[in-house]
């Protein structure tokens, strides 16, 4: 089954092997963010086909950095960025997320909005969130959107306040504000 990545009148479909976020979930997340992507620098970790980063760009983000280790992810994300004429505001980094987070010196400023969607069965939310917090890549007044299994409770992390957590089928999307 193909999953639709949509916004406005443009649509794009992808096969299911890269786990793209469902269109309904994307729209709900961006409704919960209520325009917060506009003008922000965005980091999309474990980006898959780039759904969150591309959607943020469509909602006015000034920059999106998309990170995933898979070659297929790079191909599909770059193709979608080109299709929507967004490549001039995006950077794709094909590398492990842990490596990216430990090499933060290459980015001149922290990201104001971070999305993370790791594989639920391989990565627990707590350690990824702690790595994000320790990386120096998360802005002081930033927002973290984390997609995880509904069977995993949103962890309590020092320095973050849970704004909202919402279940979509087998997925939970949790949004934290940096305090």
TIRONU-876883 format. One record per atom (N, C-alpha, C, O): residue number from 1; atom name; z negated, y, x; residue in one letter. Coordinates in steps of 0.001 Angstrom, whole numbers, always signed. Layout:
residues N
k a Z Y X r
NUM CA Z Y X A
...
//
This chain:
residues 179
k a Z Y X r
1 N +0 -1177 +837 X
1 CA +0 +0 +0 X
1 C +0 +1238 +880 X
1 O -799 +1322 +1813 X
2 N +848 +2173 +618 X
2 CA +904 +3420 +1380 X
2 C -122 +4394 +818 X
2 O -405 +4404 -380 X
3 N -670 +5213 +1710 X
3 CA -1644 +6213 +1301 X
3 C -991 +7581 +1423 X
3 O -280 +7846 +2392 X
4 N -1220 +8431 +470 X
4 CA -575 +9739 +426 X
4 C -1454 +10773 +1105 X
4 O -2645 +10880 +811 X
5 N -863 +11530 +2010 X
5 CA -1502 +12707 +2594 X
5 C -832 +13877 +1931 X
5 O +358 +14106 +2147 X
6 N -1564 +14634 +1121 X
6 CA -891 +15675 +352 X
6 C -1651 +16979 +384 X
6 O -2867 +17022 +574 X
7 N -912 +18010 +196 X
7 CA -1451 +19343 -26 X
7 C -301 +20170 -566 X
7 O +772 +20216 +35 X
8 N -515 +20805 -1668 X
8 CA +558 +21598 -2247 X
8 C +1725 +20723 -2641 X
8 O +1545 +19631 -3181 X
9 N +2928 +21210 -2368 X
9 CA +4124 +20504 -2810 X
9 C +4656 +19511 -1790 X
9 O +5566 +18743 -2100 X
10 N +4095 +19508 -550 X
10 CA +4605 +18596 +477 X
10 C +3800 +17310 +477 X
10 O +2588 +17328 +261 X
11 N +4467 +16205 +717 X
11 CA +3788 +14915 +725 X
11 C +4291 +14088 +1880 X
11 O +5428 +14240 +2326 X
12 N +3426 +13206 +2365 X
12 CA +3790 +12330 +3471 X
12 C +3037 +11019 +3294 X
12 O +1863 +11031 +2923 X
13 N +3684 +9898 +3549 X
13 CA +3012 +8617 +3391 X
13 C +2941 +7884 +4721 X
13 O +3774 +8084 +5606 X
14 N +1936 +7037 +4844 X
14 CA +1727 +6213 +6039 X
14 C +1330 +4822 +5584 X
14 O +757 +4655 +4508 X
15 N +1628 +3843 +6385 X
15 CA +1159 +2493 +6114 X
15 C -339 +2411 +6329 X
15 O -939 +3351 +6849 X
16 N -956 +1300 +5936 X
16 CA -2402 +1185 +5975 X
16 C -3014 +757 +7293 X
16 O -4241 +699 +7381 X
17 N -2241 +454 +8319 X
17 CA -2822 -100 +9533 X
17 C -3689 +878 +10329 X
17 O -4502 +432 +11140 X
18 N -3550 +2178 +10132 X
18 CA -4349 +3153 +10868 X
18 C -5488 +3732 +10040 X
18 O -6121 +4694 +10475 X
19 N -5765 +3197 +8894 X
19 CA -6858 +3597 +8028 X
19 C -6843 +5074 +7657 X
19 O -7863 +5742 +7826 X
20 N -5748 +5606 +7167 X
20 CA -5784 +7023 +6796 X
20 C -6760 +7260 +5653 X
20 O -6924 +6411 +4776 X
21 N -7394 +8402 +5671 X
21 CA -8315 +8776 +4610 X
21 C -7523 +8985 +3326 X
21 O -6465 +9616 +3332 X
22 N -8040 +8455 +2237 X
22 CA -7362 +8571 +939 X
22 C -7239 +10032 +532 X
22 O -8120 +10843 +815 X
23 N -6143 +10356 -129 X
23 CA -5874 +11731 -564 X
23 C -6994 +12268 -1445 X
23 O -7368 +13434 -1327 X
24 N -7527 +11436 -2319 X
24 CA -8613 +11869 -3212 X
24 C -9850 +12253 -2406 X
24 O -10517 +13240 -2717 X
25 N -10154 +11471 -1371 X
25 CA -11302 +11766 -514 X
25 C -11070 +13070 +246 X
25 O -11966 +13911 +322 X
26 N -9865 +13243 +812 X
26 CA -9538 +14477 +1537 X
26 C -9709 +15700 +643 X
26 O -10357 +16674 +1027 X
27 N -9134 +15643 -529 X
27 CA -9228 +16784 -1441 X
27 C -10677 +17069 -1802 X
27 O -11079 +18231 -1862 X
28 N -11465 +16032 -2042 X
28 CA -12879 +16226 -2382 X
28 C -13649 +16840 -1221 X
28 O -14473 +17732 -1420 X
29 N -13384 +16367 -19 X
29 CA -14073 +16909 +1157 X
29 C -13735 +18391 +1316 X
29 O -14629 +19208 +1542 X
30 N -12471 +18739 +1203 X
30 CA -12095 +20139 +1365 X
30 C -12584 +21003 +205 X
30 O -12813 +22199 +386 X
31 N -12747 +20425 -970 X
31 CA -13387 +21154 -2068 X
31 C -14864 +21405 -1751 X
31 O -15385 +22484 -2034 X
32 N -15542 +20405 -1163 X
32 CA -16940 +20580 -776 X
32 C -17079 +21635 +324 X
32 O -18078 +22353 +372 X
33 N -16090 +21729 +1196 X
33 CA -16131 +22723 +2276 X
33 C -15794 +24130 +1762 X
33 O -16084 +25119 +2436 X
34 N -15203 +24221 +609 X
34 CA -14947 +25507 -71 X
34 C -14360 +26577 +849 X
34 O -14908 +27674 +960 X
35 N -13254 +26259 +1501 X
35 CA -12555 +27255 +2305 X
35 C -13091 +27455 +3710 X
35 O -12627 +28351 +4416 X
36 N -14055 +26650 +4138 X
36 CA -14670 +26830 +5456 X
36 C -13745 +26546 +6633 X
36 O -14068 +26932 +7756 X
37 N -12620 +25896 +6423 X
37 CA -11708 +25595 +7529 X
37 C -10931 +26830 +7977 X
37 O -10494 +26894 +9126 X
38 N -10755 +27792 +7109 X
38 CA -9936 +28974 +7402 X
38 C -10448 +29707 +8639 X
38 O -11613 +30095 +8721 X
39 N -9537 +29882 +9598 X
39 CA -9840 +30626 +10808 X
39 C -10670 +29885 +11842 X
39 O -11013 +30456 +12877 X
40 N -10998 +28630 +11586 X
40 CA -11889 +27871 +12465 X
40 C -11119 +27027 +13480 X
40 O -9954 +26681 +13279 X
41 N -11808 +26710 +14572 X
41 CA -11304 +25711 +15509 X
41 C -11876 +24369 +15053 X
41 O -13071 +24248 +14784 X
42 N -10997 +23358 +14971 X
42 CA -11341 +22073 +14377 X
42 C -11126 +20955 +15378 X
42 O -10148 +20954 +16125 X
43 N -12051 +20003 +15387 X
43 CA -11938 +18800 +16200 X
43 C -11929 +17609 +15255 X
43 O -12824 +17472 +14421 X
44 N -10917 +16741 +15378 X
44 CA -10782 +15558 +14537 X
44 C -10889 +14338 +15446 X
44 O -9930 +13981 +16131 X
45 N -12069 +13695 +15449 X
45 CA -12338 +12539 +16304 X
45 C -12014 +11244 +15567 X
45 O -12234 +11140 +14360 X
46 N -11488 +10252 +16298 X
46 CA -11023 +8997 +15696 X
46 C -10002 +9359 +14608 X
46 O -10106 +8878 +13480 X
47 N -9035 +10189 +14936 X
47 CA -8199 +10850 +13931 X
47 C -7249 +9924 +13183 X
47 O -6773 +10299 +12112 X
48 N -6950 +8730 +13697 X
48 CA -6018 +7859 +12982 X
48 C -4660 +8520 +12859 X
48 O -3979 +8720 +13865 X
49 N -4252 +8865 +11642 X
49 CA -2966 +9549 +11429 X
49 C -3146 +11059 +11355 X
49 O -2200 +11776 +11027 X
50 N -4336 +11550 +11654 X
50 CA -4588 +12988 +11708 X
50 C -4867 +13640 +10373 X
50 O -4714 +14855 +10244 X
51 N -5268 +12881 +9384 X
51 CA -5443 +13407 +8030 X
51 C -6368 +14621 +7973 X
51 O -6007 +15647 +7397 X
52 N -7566 +14512 +8570 X
52 CA -8507 +15630 +8489 X
52 C -8001 +16847 +9256 X
52 O -8039 +17961 +8734 X
53 N -7532 +16654 +10476 X
53 CA -7052 +17780 +11269 X
53 C -5869 +18482 +10637 X
53 O -5820 +19711 +10604 X
54 N -4913 +17711 +10135 X
54 CA -3734 +18295 +9489 X
54 C -4131 +19018 +8211 X
54 O -3642 +20113 +7933 X
55 N -5007 +18412 +7446 X
55 CA -5461 +19063 +6210 X
55 C -6179 +20371 +6535 X
55 O -6001 +21366 +5833 X
56 N -6987 +20377 +7593 X
56 CA -7681 +21609 +7992 X
56 C -6679 +22696 +8362 X
56 O -6857 +23858 +7997 X
57 N -5621 +22319 +9088 X
57 CA -4583 +23291 +9436 X
57 C -3910 +23850 +8186 X
57 O -3637 +25047 +8100 X
58 N -3645 +22971 +7219 X
58 CA -3037 +23417 +5963 X
58 C -3967 +24348 +5185 X
58 O -3516 +25150 +4366 X
59 N -5280 +24229 +5453 X
59 CA -6264 +25093 +4799 X
59 C -6642 +26285 +5680 X
59 O -7678 +26914 +5463 X
60 N -5802 +26596 +6674 X
60 CA -5972 +27829 +7430 X
60 C -6703 +27751 +8750 X
60 O -6977 +28791 +9350 X
61 N -7035 +26547 +9235 X
61 CA -7668 +26452 +10554 X
61 C -6735 +27049 +11599 X
61 O -5516 +26916 +11491 X
62 N -7294 +27702 +12602 X
62 CA -6443 +28322 +13621 X
62 C -6031 +27345 +14705 X
62 O -5006 +27544 +15357 X
63 N -6818 +26282 +14912 X
63 CA -6534 +25280 +15944 X
63 C -7130 +23953 +15515 X
63 O -8231 +23912 +14966 X
64 N -6405 +22862 +15761 X
64 CA -6951 +21521 +15549 X
64 C -6662 +20690 +16783 X
64 O -5525 +20612 +17248 X
65 N -7716 +20066 +17309 X
65 CA -7577 +19104 +18396 X
65 C -7862 +17750 +17784 X
65 O -8929 +17524 +17213 X
66 N -6887 +16838 +17909 X
66 CA -6971 +15520 +17298 X
66 C -7092 +14482 +18403 X
66 O -6304 +14481 +19349 X
67 N -8083 +13596 +18285 X
67 CA -8376 +12639 +19346 X
67 C -8358 +11216 +18793 X
67 O -9033 +10908 +17811 X
68 N -7578 +10362 +19440 X
68 CA -7560 +8933 +19120 X
68 C -6958 +8216 +20314 X
68 O -6132 +8781 +21030 X
69 N -7364 +6980 +20532 X
69 CA -6882 +6243 +21701 X
69 C -5573 +5491 +21467 X
69 O -4937 +5050 +22424 X
70 N -5167 +5341 +20215 X
70 CA -4022 +4497 +19886 X
70 C -2695 +5242 +20029 X
70 O -2544 +6378 +19578 X
71 N -1752 +4577 +20662 X
71 CA -403 +5139 +20808 X
71 C +238 +5373 +19441 X
71 O +890 +6396 +19232 X
72 N +61 +4441 +18514 X
72 CA +619 +4587 +17171 X
72 C +26 +5803 +16461 X
72 O +725 +6492 +15719 X
73 N -1251 +6065 +16686 X
73 CA -1883 +7257 +16127 X
73 C -1208 +8516 +16641 X
73 O -919 +9433 +15872 X
74 N -960 +8559 +17937 X
74 CA -294 +9717 +18533 X
74 C +1083 +9931 +17913 X
74 O +1424 +11049 +17525 X
75 N +1879 +8859 +17817 X
75 CA +3228 +8971 +17249 X
75 C +3196 +9514 +15828 X
75 O +3920 +10454 +15497 X
76 N +2362 +8924 +14999 X
76 CA +2339 +9315 +13582 X
76 C +1752 +10711 +13384 X
76 O +2229 +11473 +12543 X
77 N +727 +11043 +14152 X
77 CA +125 +12363 +14015 X
77 C +1109 +13447 +14449 X
77 O +1274 +14452 +13759 X
78 N +1758 +13244 +15585 X
78 CA +2725 +14235 +16066 X
78 C +3901 +14385 +15095 X
78 O +4410 +15487 +14892 X
79 N +4321 +13276 +14504 X
79 CA +5401 +13323 +13518 X
79 C +4984 +14135 +12286 X
79 O +5762 +14941 +11777 X
80 N +3749 +13917 +11811 X
80 CA +3257 +14671 +10652 X
80 C +3089 +16149 +10977 X
80 O +3419 +17009 +10160 X
81 N +2582 +16444 +12156 X
81 CA +2438 +17850 +12560 X
81 C +3796 +18547 +12570 X
81 O +3923 +19685 +12118 X
82 N +4809 +17853 +13089 X
82 CA +6159 +18427 +13123 X
82 C +6712 +18590 +11707 X
82 O +7332 +19606 +11395 X
83 N +6490 +17600 +10859 X
83 CA +7003 +17663 +9497 X
83 C +6462 +18888 +8757 X
83 O +7188 +19528 +7996 X
84 N +5201 +19207 +8982 X
84 CA +4579 +20336 +8292 X
84 C +4614 +21618 +9128 X
84 O +4003 +22620 +8758 X
85 N +5333 +21583 +10260 X
85 CA +5491 +22751 +11142 X
85 C +4141 +23286 +11611 X
85 O +3895 +24491 +11581 X
86 N +3273 +22377 +12044 X
86 CA +1922 +22741 +12471 X
86 C +1670 +22475 +13958 X
86 O +568 +22716 +14449 X
87 N +2676 +21984 +14671 X
87 CA +2472 +21566 +16052 X
87 C +2051 +22706 +16984 X
87 O +1440 +22446 +18020 X
88 N +2362 +23954 +16644 X
88 CA +1987 +25079 +17505 X
88 C +499 +25414 +17424 X
88 O -7 +26184 +18240 X
89 N -208 +24838 +16440 X
89 CA -1649 +25076 +16297 X
89 C -2462 +23807 +16512 X
89 O -3638 +23751 +16152 X
90 N -1837 +22784 +17101 X
90 CA -2518 +21501 +17262 X
90 C -2310 +20934 +18654 X
90 O -1292 +21173 +19304 X
91 N -3315 +20169 +19097 X
91 CA -3256 +19446 +20363 X
91 C -3684 +18014 +20072 X
91 O -4719 +17789 +19445 X
92 N -2891 +17043 +20527 X
92 CA -3282 +15639 +20387 X
92 C -3748 +15133 +21746 X
92 O -3054 +15316 +22746 X
93 N -4911 +14501 +21792 X
93 CA -5441 +13906 +23020 X
93 C -5550 +12408 +22812 X
93 O -6363 +11941 +22014 X
94 N -4726 +11651 +23535 X
94 CA -4784 +10191 +23406 X
94 C -5755 +9664 +24441 X
94 O -5401 +9463 +25603 X
95 N -6995 +9442 +24001 X
95 CA -8041 +8916 +24866 X
95 C -9210 +8433 +24019 X
95 O -9284 +8710 +22821 X
96 N -10100 +7725 +24645 X
96 CA -11315 +7273 +23967 X
96 C -12151 +8492 +23588 X
96 O -12247 +9446 +24360 X
97 N -12746 +8460 +22419 X
97 CA -13565 +9572 +21957 X
97 C -14733 +9816 +22909 X
97 O -15048 +10968 +23206 X
98 N -15380 +8758 +23394 X
98 CA -16508 +8923 +24322 X
98 C -16067 +9672 +25580 X
98 O -16783 +10550 +26061 X
99 N -14906 +9335 +26109 X
99 CA -14379 +10022 +27293 X
99 C -14106 +11491 +26977 X
99 O -14453 +12370 +27766 X
100 N -13494 +11756 +25843 X
100 CA -13208 +13131 +25432 X
100 C -14496 +13943 +25355 X
100 O -14555 +15061 +25865 X
101 N -15528 +13385 +24719 X
101 CA -16789 +14109 +24539 X
101 C -17508 +14363 +25861 X
101 O -18259 +15330 +25983 X
102 N -17284 +13499 +26850 X
102 CA -17940 +13679 +28152 X
102 C -17140 +14566 +29099 X
102 O -17587 +14829 +30216 X
103 N -15983 +15024 +28681 X
103 CA -15154 +15915 +29497 X
103 C -14907 +17220 +28751 X
103 O -13763 +17632 +28556 X
104 N -15970 +17849 +28346 X
104 CA -15872 +19029 +27491 X
104 C -15472 +20302 +28234 X
104 O -15115 +21291 +27594 X
105 N -15522 +20306 +29556 X
105 CA -15245 +21523 +30320 X
105 C -13823 +22041 +30127 X
105 O -13562 +23218 +30376 X
106 N -12907 +21193 +29693 X
106 CA -11519 +21638 +29530 X
106 C -11302 +22520 +28305 X
106 O -10232 +23109 +28152 X
107 N -12303 +22620 +27429 X
107 CA -12171 +23441 +26226 X
107 C -12982 +24712 +26411 X
107 O -14186 +24648 +26660 X
108 N -12336 +25868 +26290 X
108 CA -13011 +27130 +26580 X
108 C -14085 +27526 +25564 X
108 O -14948 +28348 +25870 X
109 N -14039 +26959 +24379 X
109 CA -15029 +27307 +23363 X
109 C -15343 +26081 +22517 X
109 O -14515 +25180 +22386 X
110 N -16552 +26049 +21940 X
110 CA -16905 +24909 +21087 X
110 C -16166 +24952 +19750 X
110 O -15636 +25989 +19349 X
111 N -16141 +23826 +19083 X
111 CA -15458 +23688 +17801 X
111 C -16415 +24023 +16656 X
111 O -17584 +23637 +16666 X
112 N -15890 +24748 +15675 X
112 CA -16709 +25193 +14549 X
112 C -16757 +24181 +13409 X
112 O -17674 +24203 +12588 X
113 N -15767 +23299 +13366 X
113 CA -15701 +22278 +12328 X
113 C -15257 +20983 +12994 X
113 O -14180 +20913 +13587 X
114 N -16098 +19959 +12890 X
114 CA -15790 +18668 +13519 X
114 C -15745 +17587 +12442 X
114 O -16645 +17471 +11610 X
115 N -14671 +16800 +12482 X
115 CA -14516 +15637 +11618 X
115 C -14613 +14400 +12502 X
115 O -14066 +14383 +13605 X
116 N -15302 +13369 +12032 X
116 CA -15359 +12099 +12756 X
116 C -15241 +10964 +11741 X
116 O -15954 +10927 +10739 X
117 N -14326 +10042 +12027 X
117 CA -14079 +8904 +11139 X
117 C -13929 +7639 +11982 X
117 O -12842 +7066 +12053 X
118 N -15035 +7194 +12633 X
118 CA -14926 +5992 +13475 X
118 C -14783 +4731 +12628 X
118 O -15129 +4726 +11447 X
119 N -14267 +3655 +13243 X
119 CA -14194 +2372 +12516 X
119 C -15600 +1934 +12103 X
119 O -16475 +1768 +12952 X
120 N -15811 +1750 +10816 X
120 CA -17147 +1483 +10287 X
120 C -17802 +253 +10899 X
120 O -19001 +260 +11177 X
121 N -17023 -802 +11111 X
121 CA -17600 -2061 +11585 X
121 C -17860 -2067 +13092 X
121 O -18512 -2985 +13589 X
122 N -17375 -1080 +13825 X
122 CA -17528 -1061 +15280 X
122 C -18467 +17 +15790 X
122 O -19038 -127 +16871 X
123 N -18640 +1092 +15036 X
123 CA -19371 +2237 +15537 X
123 C -20375 +2721 +14490 X
123 O -20011 +3010 +13350 X
124 N -21645 +2804 +14896 X
124 CA -22674 +3337 +14010 X
124 C -22673 +4869 +14090 X
124 O -22392 +5429 +15149 X
125 N -22982 +5547 +12985 X
125 CA -22943 +7012 +12987 X
125 C -23877 +7671 +14003 X
125 O -23475 +8616 +14682 X
126 N -25112 +7191 +14117 X
126 CA -26116 +7837 +14971 X
126 C -25670 +8124 +16394 X
126 O -25724 +9277 +16823 X
127 N -25226 +7105 +17151 X
127 CA -24814 +7361 +18537 X
127 C -23621 +8319 +18667 X
127 O -23570 +9110 +19609 X
128 N -22669 +8256 +17736 X
128 CA -21521 +9164 +17793 X
128 C -21991 +10598 +17558 X
128 O -21577 +11513 +18270 X
129 N -22841 +10790 +16577 X
129 CA -23342 +12135 +16270 X
129 C -24155 +12683 +17441 X
129 O -24035 +13860 +17781 X
130 N -24975 +11843 +18055 X
130 CA -25741 +12285 +19219 X
130 C -24817 +12684 +20371 X
130 O -25082 +13668 +21062 X
131 N -23745 +11933 +20582 X
131 CA -22770 +12286 +21625 X
131 C -22097 +13621 +21334 X
131 O -21868 +14421 +22241 X
132 N -21782 +13856 +20064 X
132 CA -21196 +15136 +19670 X
132 C -22175 +16268 +19971 X
132 O -21788 +17298 +20524 X
133 N -23439 +16076 +19605 X
133 CA -24462 +17106 +19816 X
133 C -24656 +17403 +21306 X
133 O -24866 +18554 +21689 X
134 N -24587 +16373 +22136 X
134 CA -24822 +16525 +23581 X
134 C -23598 +17023 +24344 X
134 O -23720 +17431 +25499 X
135 N -22435 +16996 +23726 X
135 CA -21180 +17275 +24429 X
135 C -20965 +18735 +24808 X
135 O -20219 +19027 +25742 X
136 N -21602 +19643 +24103 X
136 CA -21314 +21057 +24306 X
136 C -20081 +21518 +23541 X
136 O -19664 +22669 +23672 X
137 N -19496 +20629 +22743 X
137 CA -18275 +20946 +21987 X
137 C -18545 +21394 +20547 X
137 O -17610 +21725 +19819 X
138 N -19807 +21406 +20137 X
138 CA -20164 +21699 +18750 X
138 C -20776 +23099 +18694 X
138 O -21834 +23341 +19276 X
139 N -20111 +24015 +17997 X
139 CA -20556 +25399 +17897 X
139 C -21950 +25510 +17278 X
139 O -22357 +24670 +16475 X
140 N -22660 +26545 +17661 X
140 CA -24033 +26762 +17200 X
140 C -24149 +26827 +15681 X
140 O -25153 +26377 +15129 X
141 N -23171 +27364 +15004 X
141 CA -23194 +27470 +13540 X
141 C -22161 +26513 +12934 X
141 O -21622 +26783 +11861 X
142 N -21888 +25411 +13612 X
142 CA -20828 +24513 +13209 X
142 C -21171 +23600 +12052 X
142 O -22317 +23504 +11611 X
143 N -20117 +22926 +11572 X
143 CA -20228 +21968 +10475 X
143 C -19647 +20645 +10948 X
143 O -18578 +20609 +11559 X
144 N -20360 +19551 +10661 X
144 CA -19905 +18204 +11010 X
144 C -19655 +17422 +9734 X
144 O -20529 +17322 +8873 X
145 N -18445 +16865 +9618 X
145 CA -18073 +15999 +8493 X
145 C -17877 +14612 +9071 X
145 O -17025 +14411 +9937 X
146 N -18662 +13652 +8597 X
146 CA -18665 +12310 +9170 X
146 C -18392 +11294 +8073 X
146 O -19082 +11268 +7054 X
147 N -17384 +10461 +8283 X
147 CA -17033 +9415 +7334 X
147 C -17623 +8101 +7838 X
147 O -17411 +7724 +8991 X
148 N -18365 +7400 +6973 X
148 CA -19002 +6141 +7367 X
148 C -19103 +5205 +6166 X
148 O -18830 +5598 +5032 X
149 N -19495 +3975 +6431 X
149 CA -19630 +2984 +5369 X
149 C -20739 +3398 +4410 X
149 O -21732 +3999 +4819 X
150 N -20566 +3076 +3148 X
150 CA -21621 +3385 +2179 X
150 C -22870 +2548 +2445 X
150 O -23946 +2860 +1934 X
151 N -22733 +1488 +3239 X
151 CA -23873 +654 +3593 X
151 C -24702 +1244 +4736 X
151 O -25760 +711 +5071 X
152 N -24226 +2341 +5336 X
152 CA -24951 +3024 +6411 X
152 C -25504 +4332 +5855 X
152 O -24755 +5179 +5368 X
153 N -26812 +4484 +5931 X
153 CA -27417 +5739 +5484 X
153 C -27086 +6839 +6484 X
153 O -27000 +6575 +7684 X
154 N -26902 +8062 +6012 X
154 CA -26678 +9162 +6948 X
154 C -27911 +9314 +7844 X
154 O -29023 +9457 +7337 X
155 N -27729 +9284 +9161 X
155 CA -28899 +9368 +10033 X
155 C -29497 +10772 +10055 X
155 O -28808 +11760 +9799 X
156 N -30779 +10842 +10361 X
156 CA -31419 +12132 +10579 X
156 C -31245 +12454 +12052 X
156 O -31603 +11659 +12921 X
157 N -30689 +13634 +12324 X
157 CA -30408 +14029 +13697 X
157 C -31050 +15394 +13935 X
157 O -30853 +16330 +13160 X
158 N -31822 +15491 +15018 X
158 CA -32443 +16761 +15372 X
158 C -31351 +17810 +15580 X
158 O -30374 +17572 +16289 X
159 N -31528 +18953 +14963 X
159 CA -30575 +20041 +15101 X
159 C -29518 +20094 +14004 X
159 O -28694 +21008 +13969 X
160 N -29547 +19104 +13106 X
160 CA -28590 +19082 +11989 X
160 C -29332 +19000 +10665 X
160 O -30346 +18313 +10546 X
161 N -28814 +19706 +9680 X
161 CA -29350 +19636 +8321 X
161 C -28275 +19036 +7419 X
161 O -27167 +19565 +7322 X
162 N -28611 +17938 +6766 X
162 CA -27663 +17291 +5862 X
162 C -27436 +18185 +4644 X
162 O -28357 +18460 +3875 X
163 N -26197 +18629 +4487 X
163 CA -25819 +19480 +3355 X
163 C -25513 +18634 +2129 X
163 O -25980 +18916 +1025 X
164 N -24711 +17582 +2348 X
164 CA -24247 +16780 +1217 X
164 C -23763 +15434 +1725 X
164 O -23241 +15326 +2835 X
165 N -23940 +14422 +910 X
165 CA -23420 +13093 +1193 X
165 C -22857 +12558 -116 X
165 O -23539 +12549 -1141 X
166 N -21598 +12108 -70 X
166 CA -20945 +11652 -1295 X
166 C -20214 +10342 -1040 X
166 O -19567 +10171 -7 X
167 N -20322 +9423 -1987 X
167 CA -19706 +8105 -1872 X
167 C -18349 +8107 -2579 X
167 O -18209 +8607 -3695 X
168 N -17347 +7528 -1887 X
168 CA -16000 +7337 -2422 X
168 C -15658 +5867 -2206 X
168 O -15200 +5499 -1124 X
169 N -15866 +5029 -3199 X
169 CA -15606 +3595 -3050 X
169 C -16517 +2995 -1996 X
169 O -17737 +3003 -2156 X
170 N -15940 +2471 -916 X
170 CA -16718 +1865 +181 X
170 C -17095 +2889 +1253 X
170 O -17774 +2550 +2222 X
171 N -16666 +4115 +1085 X
171 CA -16833 +5162 +2085 X
171 C -17854 +6199 +1646 X
171 O -17916 +6562 +471 X
172 N -18651 +6671 +2590 X
172 CA -19513 +7822 +2362 X
172 C -19056 +8930 +3294 X
172 O -18787 +8686 +4470 X
173 N -18966 +10136 +2777 X
173 CA -18685 +11309 +3597 X
173 C -19959 +12151 +3592 X
173 O -20441 +12570 +2540 X
174 N -20494 +12391 +4792 X
174 CA -21694 +13200 +4947 X
174 C -21326 +14478 +5682 X
174 O -20560 +14458 +6646 X
175 N -21880 +15586 +5216 X
175 CA -21606 +16888 +5825 X
175 C -22930 +17480 +6288 X
175 O -23880 +17607 +5515 X
176 N -22969 +17839 +7571 X
176 CA -24146 +18458 +8166 X
176 C -23835 +19856 +8645 X
176 O -22712 +20145 +9058 X
177 N -24840 +20732 +8590 X
177 CA -24763 +22054 +9184 X
177 C -25631 +22041 +10447 X
177 O -26726 +21478 +10458 X
178 N -25127 +22661 +11490 X
178 CA -25922 +22780 +12711 X
178 C -26931 +23887 +12475 X
178 O -26578 +24977 +12023 X
179 N -28179 +23604 +12782 X
179 CA -29218 +24636 +12551 X
179 C -29782 +25131 +13857 X
179 O -30660 +25994 +13863 X
//
